[in-house]
Amino acid sequence: MAAEQKTVAFHRPAGKKVELSDHEREEIDAWLARYPDDQKRSAVLGALRAVQHEDGYLSTAKMDAVAEYLGLPAIAVYEVGSFYSMYELEPVGKHTIMVCNNISCMLRGSEEIIEHLENRLGIKLGESTPDGKFYLKMEEECLAACCGAPMMQVDHKYYENLTPEKVDEILDGLEK
């Protein structure tokens, strides 16, 4: 049985070109500084992370802007954006929540944490809250924090040794 492939269509809406923000350009420049001048393609992962962090997802227009800024063909950026599960190509909630559900976290209560988040937010894995504030990512196999299990990542920040009460404190801090 063949593995299911994700099909993605990139649409360039007519209208004005989207520009990168000053903050996005600074972040991308920091990634570029890590690599030789002739290896700009190496900065694509970091560049897309910076853009997604600002907007919550990767629009085709923003990926085009990244490609132009890096001097790469747009397809080189689209390939990366559509391949990795850490990138969202459609709008999701402002705050992305990823709960590790690998064996270490599962044995230490990640299923209870997921259930608590679903009940508190009124959504299931893979959904966003109606107000667009939170997105509960479908699945995260491993976030590499086994010694702090159960753990979750919210907007690229790690939270370990979770309990339902600790999750509530984290969410309350984000709602302010």
C-alpha positions as YAML, in Angstrom:
chain: A
units: angstrom
residues:
- id: 1
  name: MET
  ca: [0.00, 0.00, 0.00]
- id: 2
  name: ALA
  ca: [1.52, 3.36, -1.02]
- id: 3
  name: ALA
  ca: [1.97, 6.15, 1.47]
- id: 4
  name: GLU
  ca: [-0.54, 8.99, 1.18]
- id: 5
  name: GLN
  ca: [1.00, 12.16, -0.22]
- id: 6
  name: LYS
  ca: [-0.03, 15.65, 0.79]
- id: 7
  name: THR
  ca: [-1.12, 17.75, -2.19]
- id: 8
  name: VAL
  ca: [-0.68, 21.48, -1.90]
- id: 9
  name: ALA
  ca: [-1.77, 24.19, -4.30]
- id: 10
  name: PHE
  ca: [-0.04, 27.54, -4.13]
- id: 11
  name: HIS
  ca: [-2.19, 30.48, -5.18]
- id: 12
  name: ARG
  ca: [-0.82, 33.92, -5.94]
- id: 13
  name: PRO
  ca: [-3.72, 36.32, -5.41]
- id: 14
  name: ALA
  ca: [-3.78, 39.28, -7.77]
- id: 15
  name: GLY
  ca: [-2.84, 42.55, -6.18]
- id: 16
  name: LYS
  ca: [0.05, 44.10, -4.41]
- id: 17
  name: LYS
  ca: [3.17, 42.24, -3.46]
- id: 18
  name: VAL
  ca: [3.65, 41.32, 0.20]
- id: 19
  name: GLU
  ca: [6.78, 42.60, 1.90]
- id: 20
  name: LEU
  ca: [8.67, 41.09, 4.81]
- id: 21
  name: SER
  ca: [8.51, 43.05, 8.05]
- id: 22
  name: ASP
  ca: [11.66, 44.55, 9.56]
- id: 23
  name: HIS
  ca: [11.53, 41.89, 12.27]
- id: 24
  name: GLU
  ca: [11.24, 39.07, 9.72]
- id: 25
  name: ARG
  ca: [14.19, 40.43, 7.73]
- id: 26
  name: GLU
  ca: [16.28, 40.68, 10.93]
- id: 27
  name: GLU
  ca: [15.46, 37.07, 11.80]
- id: 28
  name: ILE
  ca: [16.28, 35.90, 8.29]
- id: 29
  name: ASP
  ca: [19.53, 37.87, 8.32]
- id: 30
  name: ALA
  ca: [20.49, 36.13, 11.57]
- id: 31
  name: TRP
  ca: [19.95, 32.76, 9.84]
- id: 32
  name: LEU
  ca: [21.86, 33.88, 6.76]
- id: 33
  name: ALA
  ca: [24.83, 34.88, 8.92]
- id: 34
  name: ARG
  ca: [25.24, 31.21, 9.93]
- id: 35
  name: TYR
  ca: [25.98, 30.06, 6.39]
- id: 36
  name: PRO
  ca: [28.42, 30.92, 3.58]
- id: 37
  name: ASP
  ca: [27.11, 33.53, 1.12]
- id: 38
  name: ASP
  ca: [26.66, 30.92, -1.59]
- id: 39
  name: GLN
  ca: [24.53, 28.70, 0.69]
- id: 40
  name: LYS
  ca: [21.42, 30.88, 1.15]
- id: 41
  name: ARG
  ca: [19.19, 27.85, 0.63]
- id: 42
  name: SER
  ca: [20.39, 26.63, 4.05]
- id: 43
  name: ALA
  ca: [18.50, 29.52, 5.68]
- id: 44
  name: VAL
  ca: [15.10, 28.57, 4.24]
- id: 45
  name: LEU
  ca: [13.96, 26.56, 7.29]
- id: 46
  name: GLY
  ca: [14.78, 29.40, 9.68]
- id: 47
  name: ALA
  ca: [13.33, 32.03, 7.35]
- id: 48
  name: LEU
  ca: [10.04, 30.19, 7.09]
- id: 49
  name: ARG
  ca: [9.96, 29.72, 10.85]
- id: 50
  name: ALA
  ca: [10.39, 33.48, 11.33]
- id: 51
  name: VAL
  ca: [7.61, 34.29, 8.87]
- id: 52
  name: GLN
  ca: [5.25, 31.71, 10.33]
- id: 53
  name: HIS
  ca: [5.92, 32.96, 13.84]
- id: 54
  name: GLU
  ca: [4.84, 36.44, 12.80]
- id: 55
  name: ASP
  ca: [1.72, 35.45, 10.82]
- id: 56
  name: GLY
  ca: [0.81, 32.07, 12.32]
- id: 57
  name: TYR
  ca: [1.04, 30.36, 8.93]
- id: 58
  name: LEU
  ca: [2.86, 30.58, 5.60]
- id: 59
  name: SER
  ca: [0.93, 32.32, 2.86]
- id: 60
  name: THR
  ca: [2.06, 31.91, -0.73]
- id: 61
  name: ALA
  ca: [2.75, 35.65, -0.83]
- id: 62
  name: LYS
  ca: [5.04, 35.46, 2.21]
- id: 63
  name: MET
  ca: [6.85, 32.44, 0.80]
- id: 64
  name: ASP
  ca: [7.34, 34.41, -2.42]
- id: 65
  name: ALA
  ca: [8.78, 37.28, -0.36]
- id: 66
  name: VAL
  ca: [11.18, 34.87, 1.39]
- id: 67
  name: ALA
  ca: [12.27, 33.44, -1.98]
- id: 68
  name: GLU
  ca: [12.90, 36.92, -3.34]
- id: 69
  name: TYR
  ca: [14.80, 38.01, -0.22]
- id: 70
  name: LEU
  ca: [17.01, 34.92, -0.37]
- id: 71
  name: GLY
  ca: [17.42, 35.13, -4.14]
- id: 72
  name: LEU
  ca: [15.96, 31.67, -4.67]
- id: 73
  name: PRO
  ca: [13.31, 30.32, -7.02]
- id: 74
  name: ALA
  ca: [9.89, 30.29, -5.33]
- id: 75
  name: ILE
  ca: [9.62, 26.52, -5.82]
- id: 76
  name: ALA
  ca: [12.67, 26.01, -3.57]
- id: 77
  name: VAL
  ca: [10.78, 27.70, -0.74]
- id: 78
  name: TYR
  ca: [7.43, 26.01, -1.52]
- id: 79
  name: GLU
  ca: [9.10, 22.59, -1.38]
- id: 80
  name: VAL
  ca: [10.34, 23.22, 2.14]
- id: 81
  name: GLY
  ca: [7.11, 24.84, 3.35]
- id: 82
  name: SER
  ca: [4.96, 21.99, 2.09]
- id: 83
  name: PHE
  ca: [7.26, 19.16, 3.17]
- id: 84
  name: TYR
  ca: [7.76, 19.77, 6.90]
- id: 85
  name: SER
  ca: [4.90, 19.28, 9.36]
- id: 86
  name: MET
  ca: [6.09, 22.21, 11.46]
- id: 87
  name: TYR
  ca: [4.77, 24.63, 8.85]
- id: 88
  name: GLU
  ca: [1.13, 25.56, 8.39]
- id: 89
  name: LEU
  ca: [-0.02, 26.61, 4.92]
- id: 90
  name: GLU
  ca: [-3.49, 27.71, 5.99]
- id: 91
  name: PRO
  ca: [-4.50, 30.13, 8.75]
- id: 92
  name: VAL
  ca: [-4.73, 28.48, 12.15]
- id: 93
  name: GLY
  ca: [-5.00, 29.89, 15.67]
- id: 94
  name: LYS
  ca: [-2.73, 32.65, 16.87]
- id: 95
  name: HIS
  ca: [-1.15, 30.36, 19.49]
- id: 96
  name: THR
  ca: [-0.08, 26.93, 18.24]
- id: 97
  name: ILE
  ca: [-0.11, 24.22, 20.90]
- id: 98
  name: MET
  ca: [1.73, 20.96, 20.26]
- id: 99
  name: VAL
  ca: [1.58, 18.17, 22.82]
- id: 100
  name: CYS
  ca: [4.18, 15.47, 22.52]
- id: 101
  name: ASN
  ca: [2.51, 12.06, 22.34]
- id: 102
  name: ASN
  ca: [5.57, 9.87, 22.01]
- id: 103
  name: ILE
  ca: [5.97, 6.93, 24.38]
- id: 104
  name: SER
  ca: [7.79, 8.83, 27.16]
- id: 105
  name: CYS
  ca: [5.15, 11.53, 27.30]
- id: 106
  name: MET
  ca: [2.31, 9.06, 26.87]
- id: 107
  name: LEU
  ca: [3.53, 6.97, 29.81]
- id: 108
  name: ARG
  ca: [3.67, 10.13, 31.95]
- id: 109
  name: GLY
  ca: [0.21, 11.47, 31.08]
- id: 110
  name: SER
  ca: [0.17, 13.24, 27.71]
- id: 111
  name: GLU
  ca: [-3.22, 11.73, 26.88]
- id: 112
  name: GLU
  ca: [-4.67, 13.39, 29.99]
- id: 113
  name: ILE
  ca: [-3.07, 16.69, 28.96]
- id: 114
  name: ILE
  ca: [-4.55, 16.44, 25.45]
- id: 115
  name: GLU
  ca: [-7.98, 15.61, 26.86]
- id: 116
  name: HIS
  ca: [-7.74, 18.54, 29.27]
- id: 117
  name: LEU
  ca: [-6.77, 20.94, 26.44]
- id: 118
  name: GLU
  ca: [-9.60, 19.69, 24.22]
- id: 119
  name: ASN
  ca: [-12.13, 20.17, 27.03]
- id: 120
  name: ARG
  ca: [-10.81, 23.57, 28.09]
- id: 121
  name: LEU
  ca: [-10.59, 24.95, 24.54]
- id: 122
  name: GLY
  ca: [-13.70, 23.20, 23.20]
- id: 123
  name: ILE
  ca: [-11.84, 21.80, 20.20]
- id: 124
  name: LYS
  ca: [-10.24, 18.55, 19.10]
- id: 125
  name: LEU
  ca: [-6.71, 17.89, 17.84]
- id: 126
  name: GLY
  ca: [-6.22, 19.58, 14.48]
- id: 127
  name: GLU
  ca: [-8.74, 22.35, 15.17]
- id: 128
  name: SER
  ca: [-8.63, 26.03, 16.04]
- id: 129
  name: THR
  ca: [-10.84, 27.79, 18.55]
- id: 130
  name: PRO
  ca: [-13.71, 29.76, 16.97]
- id: 131
  name: ASP
  ca: [-12.08, 33.05, 18.04]
- id: 132
  name: GLY
  ca: [-8.86, 32.07, 16.24]
- id: 133
  name: LYS
  ca: [-6.81, 32.33, 19.40]
- id: 134
  name: PHE
  ca: [-5.61, 28.73, 19.78]
- id: 135
  name: TYR
  ca: [-4.70, 25.91, 17.41]
- id: 136
  name: LEU
  ca: [-4.22, 22.40, 18.83]
- id: 137
  name: LYS
  ca: [-1.87, 20.72, 16.37]
- id: 138
  name: MET
  ca: [-2.93, 17.25, 15.29]
- id: 139
  name: GLU
  ca: [0.09, 15.24, 16.29]
- id: 140
  name: GLU
  ca: [3.62, 15.70, 17.49]
- id: 141
  name: GLU
  ca: [5.49, 12.45, 17.62]
- id: 142
  name: CYS
  ca: [8.45, 13.73, 19.62]
- id: 143
  name: LEU
  ca: [9.54, 17.16, 20.78]
- id: 144
  name: ALA
  ca: [12.81, 15.91, 22.31]
- id: 145
  name: ALA
  ca: [12.11, 16.62, 25.96]
- id: 146
  name: CYS
  ca: [11.58, 13.11, 27.27]
- id: 147
  name: CYS
  ca: [13.09, 13.85, 30.68]
- id: 148
  name: GLY
  ca: [10.41, 16.52, 31.24]
- id: 149
  name: ALA
  ca: [7.44, 14.44, 30.11]
- id: 150
  name: PRO
  ca: [4.64, 15.14, 29.64]
- id: 151
  name: MET
  ca: [5.44, 18.28, 27.70]
- id: 152
  name: MET
  ca: [4.03, 20.65, 25.14]
- id: 153
  name: GLN
  ca: [5.29, 23.46, 23.00]
- id: 154
  name: VAL
  ca: [3.35, 26.69, 22.66]
- id: 155
  name: ASP
  ca: [4.57, 29.16, 20.05]
- id: 156
  name: HIS
  ca: [8.05, 27.55, 20.05]
- id: 157
  name: LYS
  ca: [8.36, 27.65, 23.86]
- id: 158
  name: TYR
  ca: [8.72, 24.39, 25.78]
- id: 159
  name: TYR
  ca: [6.66, 23.56, 28.88]
- id: 160
  name: GLU
  ca: [7.56, 20.40, 30.76]
- id: 161
  name: ASN
  ca: [6.31, 18.25, 33.64]
- id: 162
  name: LEU
  ca: [2.76, 19.25, 32.81]
- id: 163
  name: THR
  ca: [-0.32, 18.81, 34.92]
- id: 164
  name: PRO
  ca: [-3.81, 20.05, 34.02]
- id: 165
  name: GLU
  ca: [-3.31, 22.86, 36.54]
- id: 166
  name: LYS
  ca: [-0.01, 23.90, 34.96]
- id: 167
  name: VAL
  ca: [-1.65, 23.86, 31.51]
- id: 168
  name: ASP
  ca: [-4.37, 26.18, 32.83]
- id: 169
  name: GLU
  ca: [-1.75, 28.61, 34.15]
- id: 170
  name: ILE
  ca: [0.01, 28.63, 30.77]
- id: 171
  name: LEU
  ca: [-3.23, 29.23, 28.85]
- id: 172
  name: ASP
  ca: [-4.33, 31.92, 31.31]
- id: 173
  name: GLY
  ca: [-1.03, 33.72, 30.68]
- id: 174
  name: LEU
  ca: [-1.64, 33.63, 26.93]
- id: 175
  name: GLU
  ca: [-5.18, 34.96, 27.21]
- id: 176
  name: LYS
  ca: [-4.03, 38.23, 28.77]
...
